[in-house]
Amino acid sequence: MQTRETRINEEVSSLYPNYVLAMLTLVYVFNFVDRQLLVILQESIKKELQLSDTQLGMLSGFTFALFYVTLGIPIARYADKTNRRNIVAASLGIWSLMTASSGLVRNFGQLLLARIGVGVGEAGGSPPAHAMISDYFPPEKRSTALAIYSTGIYFGVLTGFLMGGYLNQHLGWRTAFFALGIPGVVFSVLFYASVKEPRRGATDGNGTSVAESSSLREVLTRLYATRTFVYLAMATGLHVFCIYGLLNWAPSFLARIHKMTNSEIGALLGPIFGIGGAVGSFAGGYLTDYFGKIDKRWYLKIPALAIMISIPCAAGALFLPNTFYSVLCLGLTASLHSTYLGPAIAVSHSLVPASMRALTSAILFFVLNFIGLGFGPLVVGMISDGLTPSLGAEALRWAMSIIIVISFGSTALFWVAARKLTVDLRLTT
């Protein structure tokens, strides 16, 4: 018979993974507050520092992504061998400090260096966190857990847009960087003190050896052999191009096309991208775990269907003249766009043993962020600059419309990856 103390210990033990998930999700919130804060401030920064749209695209996209994805792989390789909790805590402290320092810059070069620092810090955030979550939650709950973690993106956007827009309007963009960067440094200490490192492979139950980590070459060879991952990585890369092409330019779009103020944009886009994206992210994880019990291919078919439905919504967001309907379509697009990440990470982790998971996440993030975050904002900015002499403010609208075309390619690749999944899962078990 169980004693009362034993029952209490079991209850605490069963709740602790949820606590860790909540803490990791909050870290991800800080991640995207700091990453997307520049986006809501960029029109004010552009005016004061006299920047072009191409330079803004480099700051919020390519330059950040270059360091983020390049350092993500060696950090993940290290994470597969050592304490992942420590890496996440240190990374949070670094990127938060660099965000705060962005408020001190006086020119494009200094801001570029500060954003590089943010990218360097954030490189150590997600891959170790993904691996920890997969060690705290069994395969049948992983997509939902990773989707809950991924809601941190959208709550971070919500906080960054709301607070950033308000602070920018009333106290200036420099104060916004200080006010939203420093709390992350404090939270990194709390995270380090209260989160425990899980045992690798603890929830797999398949006897997989996790004693030794694998080399980058071994992981790449295994992932390339599973064609699912190849198509999935390309699909997510194109999809994230569309996400950042829309997300990073939405504030400027509303300011230039719909003549809205910074505080209005922050108050509107924060809930739209934040709540809409979080709902979509959770729904993607929940639905794929639910239907995945019947057929594993639904883990990738559901994101494919969501992206296809988002295409007319994105067109409405860009081309409907009425501000209300345009913003409504933006919210629907954000929600549908966000269904992909939890299932994509869960599928990637299902294709490899526990000792390869942090590195697998880093490789997936290398592809999706290099293509998506690196080139999405930059390409839109370059097209906008090229069209501005002939179209004026309308140039941004047409530059952003590139995401509609690319979404078709992303949908097709998700569908092909789904067709490969059943065979590849059979080969990896």
N, C-alpha and C positions, 0 to 999 in steps of 0.2 A: 504493500500500500504506500502511495506517495504521501510524504509529509507536506505540510503547508509550505515549509521553506523550500522544498524541492519544486513544488508547483510554481511558486513565485519566481524561483531561479529560471525555470523553463520558460515562463512567460516573458521575463526580462530578456532571456536569450533569443526568443523568437521575435521580439520587438526591436532588438538592436540593429539588425540589418536595415530596418525601415528608418532608424535614426541616422545610420550612415548614409543611406540614400538621400535623406533630407539634407544632410550636411553637404554632400557632394553636389546636390542640386543647387544649394545656395552658393557654393563656389562657382558653379556655372552661371548663376545669376550675375555675380560680380564680373565674371569673364565677359559677358556680353554688355553689361553696363559700360565697362571700360572700352570695349571694342567699338560699340555703336554710338558712344557719346559724341565722338567726332562728327558723326553723320548729322545729328540734330544741330550741331554748332557750326557746320561747315559754311553756311551762307555768311554768317558773321565773321568767321575766320577768313573766308575768301575776300571779303570787303576790306578788313583791316590789313591783311598781309598781301593783298593784291595778287591772288592766285588764279590760275586758269582751272577749267573743269578737268583737264587732263592731270594737273597736279593734285587736285582733290581726289581723283580716282586712284592715283598712286598712293596717296596717304591712307585712304580707307580701304584700299584693295591690294594692289600688286606688291608694294614694298613691305607692308605688314605680312602678307601671305608668304612672301619669299623666305623670310626668316622664320616665320611660324612653322611652315611645313618642312623646311630644311633641318631645323634643329629638333623637330618633333620625332624624327626617326632615331637618332642616337639617344635621345632622352628616353624614348620608349624601350629601346634595347637595354638601357641601364635599368629601367623600371621592371623589366622581366626578370632581372637578377637580384634586385634589392628592394628596399622598403618603399612602396608606392605612396603611402600616406605622407611620408616626409617630402617626397618630390612635389606632390600636389600643394602642400602647405607652403613650401619655399617658392613655388611658381606663383601662387596667389599673391604673396608678399611682394615679389619683384614686379609683376605687371601692374599692381595697384600703385606702387611707388612711382613707376614710370608714367602712369596716367596723371597722377598729381603733378609731376614735373612738367607735363605738357602745358600747364598754366603759366609757366615762366618763359616760354619761347618768344623770340622776337622776329624770326624770319622762317622761311620755308625749310631751310636746312636744319635748323634746330628742332622744328616740329617733326621733320622726317626722322631724325635721330631718336626723338622721344617715342615715336610710333614703332620704330624698330625695337626699342626696349620693351614696349608692350608686347610685340610679337614674340620676342625671345622668351619673356616670362610665360606667356600663354601656351607656348610650345609644350610645356610640361604639365598642362592641365588635364586635357581630356583622355588621352590614351591610358595613363595609369588609372584614372577614374573608371573608365570602361572595364578595365581588367578587374578592379576591385568589386564592381557591381556584379560581374559574372561569377566571382567567387563567393558572393553573398547570396545570390539568387539562382535557383536551378533553371535548367533550359526552358521548361514550360512557363516560367514567369519572367524570363529575361527580357523579352521584347517590351513587355509592359514596364518593367523596372527601368530599362534604358530609355524608354519613351518618357517616363516621368522625369528622369534626369535631364532629358532633352528639353523639357518645358522650361528649364533654366534659361535657355536661349531667349524665350519669348517674354518671360518675366524680367529678364535683364533688359531687353528692348523696351518693355513697358516702363521700367524704372528710369532707364537712361533718357528716353524721349520725354517722359513727364517731367522729371526733375531737371534734365538738361535744358528743355525748352523754357521752363519757368525761371531757372537761375540765369540763363542767357538773357532773357527778356528784362529781368529786374536787376541783376548783379553783374552780368557780363560773362563771356565764355571762359575767361580765365578762372573765375571763381567756381564755375561748374566743374572744371577739371579737378580743382582742389577738393571740393566738397564731396565728390563721388569717387575719388581715388583713395583718400586716406582711410575710410572705413574698411576697405579690403585688407589693409595692412593689419588692422586690429583683429579682423575675423580670421586671418591666417594663424594667429596665435591660438585662438579658441579651437580651430579645427585640429591643429597639431596636438593639443592637450586632451581632446575628447574622442578622437576617432582611432580605432585600432586597425592594424594591418591584418587582413584575412589570410588564411592558408590558401596557397594556390591550388586550384582544382577541388576545393572543398565541397562544392555542390554538384560536381559532375557525376559521381557515382558510377563511373565506367572503368575504373582502375587505370586510368591514363597516368603515366609517369610524368611528374612535373619537377623532378629533381634538378634537371639541367635546363637552362634556357637555350634557345636556338639562335644560330647566327642569322644575320640579315639575308644572306644568300639562301639558307635553308628555308626561311619563311617565304621569300619571294618565289622560290622554286615550287613550294607546295601551293601557294596561292595561284600561281600561273597555271599549274596543273589542274586546278579546279576552275573550269571556265566560267562558272557562276560568278566568281569574284572579279574576273576581268571585265565582264559585261556590267556587273554591279558598280564597279569603280567608275567606269566611263559614264554610266547612267547618272550616278550621283554627282559627278563632276559637271556635266551639262546642266543638271537640275539646279545645283548650287550657283552656277553662273546666272541662272534666271532669278534665283532668290536674291542674290546680292545686287544684281542689276536693277531689281525693283526696290529692294529695301533701302539700299544706300542712297538712292536718288529720289525716293518718295518725298522727303522733306523739301528738297529743292524743286521738285515737280509741283508740289502744292503751293510753294511760295511764288514760283514764276508763272505758272499757268492759272492757278486759282486765287492768287493774290492774298494768301493767308499769312498771318504773323507767326513769329517763332513760338510764342506761347500757345497760340491756337493749334499750330501743327503738332507740338509736343503733346498737348492735351487730347488731341484727336488720334494721332498715330500710335501713341503709347498703348491705350486700351485696344485699338484695332489690331495691331501687330502682336501685342502682348497676350491679351486674352484669346483672340482668335487663333494665334499660333500655338498657344499652350493647349487649347481644346483640340486642335488638329493633331498635335504631337501625341497627346494621350490617346486620342481615338485611334491613331495609326497603330500604336503599340497594343492597345486592348483588342482591336478588331483582328489584327494579325495573329495574336496569341490565340484568340477564340477560333477563328477559321483555320488557323494553322494546325489545329488538332485533327482536322478533317483532311487537309491537303497542305503540305508545307509550301507549295507554290504560292499560296495566298499571302505569304510574307512579302512577296515582291509584286504580286498582281494588284493588291490594294493600293500601294503607292502609285503604280502605273495608272490605275483608273482615276485616282485623285488628281494626278498631274494633267491628265486629259481633260477632266472637268474644269480644271483651273484656267485653261486656255481662253475660253470665251469670257471668263471673269476678268482676266488680265487685260483683254482687249477693251472691255467696258471701263475698267479703271483708267486706262490711258486716253480713251477717245470719247467717252460720254462728257458732254459739256457741263452738265449739272454737277455741282460739287458734291451734293449728298449722294447721288448714285455712283459717282466716281469713287468716293471714299468707301461706300458700301461694297463695291466690287473689289477694292483693295483689301478689305477685311476678309472677304470670301477667298480671295487668291492666297492671302497669307495663311489662312487656316488649311486650305487644301495642300499648299506647298509643304507644310510642316509635317505631313504624315510619314515621310520617308525615313527619318534618321534612326529612330529606335529599331524598326525592322531591319534596316540595312546593317547596323552594328551587330544585332543579334544573329543575323544570317552569317556575317563574316566570322563571328566567334564560333559558330557551329561548325565551321569548316576546318578549324585548327584546334590543337590541344591547348590546355590552359597556359602552358609555358610560352605560347606564341601570341597571346591575345593583345597585350599592350602594343607589341610591334605591329600586329595586324591592324589594329585601330589606327596607328600612326601612318601606316602605308595607305589605308583608305582615306584618312584625312589629308595625306600629302596630295593624293590625286584630286579629291573633291575641292580642297581649298586652293590648290595651285591653279586649277582650271577655273573654279567658281569664284572664290574670293579674290584670287590674283587678277583674273581677266574680266570678270563681270563688271565691277565699277569702272575699271580702266577703259575698257572698250566702249562702254556707254559714254564716258566722259570724252573720249577721243572723237566719237561720232558726233556728239553734241557740239564740240568745238568746230568740227569740220562743217557742220550744217548751219551754225549760228550766223555767218555772214548773209546767207540767203533766207533763213527762216526766223531769225531772232529767237525769242523765248520759246517758240514752237519747236526748236531744234531738239530740246531735251525730250519732248513727247515722242518724236520719231526715233530718236536714239534708243529710248527705252523699249520701243516696240520690237527690238531684236529678240527679246525674251520669248515672244509668241512663237517665232519660227523654231528656236532652239528647243522649246518644250516638246515639240513633236519628236525630235530625235531622242530626248531623254525618255519619253514614254515607251518608244520602241525598244530601247536598250533594257529597260526594266522588264519588259515583257519577255525578251529573249533570255535574260538572266533567270527569270522564273521557270522557263522551260528547261533550263539546265540544272536547276537546283536539286530535283529528286535524285538524279543520277549521281551528282557530286556528293550529296549527303550519304548515299549508299556506299560510296567509295571511301569515305572518311570515317565510317563507323566499323 
